[in-house]
């Protein structure tokens, strides 16, 4: 005789169906655990267990001081090859956009010079952008590029199609990139630009891109909203 399904699993399955069918839409607040317990005629502990399971599955998310919400679908980047934010977003059926925050030249800092293998104080181009998917801010990005590689390119060529432009105009084909990912908290300025609360979790990515001859030509520091973006790594046993 089959074992009866636990009540919290039955409740979990019903709520998951509401999420999958769109009855509970992305980003909307769900009823409190007390209201859910009354609605399903179960104890608050059972309601909490069902909600916790959906949170663990990434379908719901708790926001401190605000309640529990249907999680927004995350933009997922598979970590293979040289990543492109635009291509990653478009593959998921969303529309990528960029808001230019700053675009100027300056002398390279010690860390920038080290990453790009150039002389300290050599002129570099700084490009700061807010990258979005379907109008929702995903990351704040600061790119540093040796100015000698882009000095005769237009602003549009640099901001919209840097890799493609360098390959066509300079013969510099992107060969590979080195990435470092860590977790941190959003500062007040970053939080404001990304439309999140100060202290929210963000994923910090540092990336150096190299041309086919091993020359580093771009150093990028990005901060991604933790609940809107995720990195996916597929590993195989050798």
TAHU-V754933 format. One record per backbone hydrogen bond with DSSP energy under -1.0 kcal/mol. CO is the residue of the C=O (numbers start at 1). NH is the residue of the N-H. If there is no record, write none. Layout:
BEGIN
CO & NH
CO & NH
END
This chain:
BEGIN
6 & 10
7 & 11
8 & 12
9 & 13
10 & 14
11 & 15
12 & 16
13 & 17
14 & 18
15 & 19
16 & 20
17 & 21
18 & 23
18 & 24
25 & 28
28 & 70
32 & 36
33 & 37
34 & 38
35 & 39
36 & 40
37 & 42
43 & 47
44 & 48
45 & 49
46 & 50
47 & 51
48 & 52
49 & 53
50 & 54
51 & 55
52 & 56
53 & 57
54 & 59
54 & 60
55 & 58
59 & 71
61 & 69
63 & 66
63 & 67
67 & 63
68 & 30
69 & 61
70 & 27
75 & 230
77 & 232
78 & 80
84 & 88
85 & 89
86 & 90
87 & 91
89 & 94
90 & 93
95 & 134
97 & 132
99 & 130
102 & 128
104 & 126
106 & 124
108 & 121
109 & 113
110 & 114
111 & 115
112 & 116
113 & 118
119 & 122
122 & 108
123 & 147
124 & 106
125 & 145
126 & 104
127 & 143
128 & 101
128 & 102
129 & 141
130 & 99
131 & 138
131 & 139
132 & 97
133 & 136
136 & 133
138 & 225
139 & 131
140 & 223
141 & 129
142 & 221
143 & 127
144 & 219
145 & 125
146 & 149
147 & 150
147 & 151
150 & 153
154 & 158
155 & 159
156 & 160
157 & 161
161 & 165
162 & 166
163 & 167
164 & 168
165 & 169
166 & 170
166 & 172
173 & 212
176 & 210
178 & 208
180 & 206
182 & 204
184 & 202
186 & 199
187 & 191
188 & 192
189 & 193
190 & 194
191 & 196
197 & 200
200 & 186
201 & 226
202 & 184
203 & 224
204 & 182
205 & 222
206 & 180
207 & 220
208 & 178
209 & 217
209 & 218
210 & 175
210 & 176
211 & 214
215 & 211
218 & 209
219 & 144
220 & 207
221 & 142
222 & 205
223 & 140
224 & 203
225 & 228
225 & 229
228 & 75
230 & 77
232 & 79
END
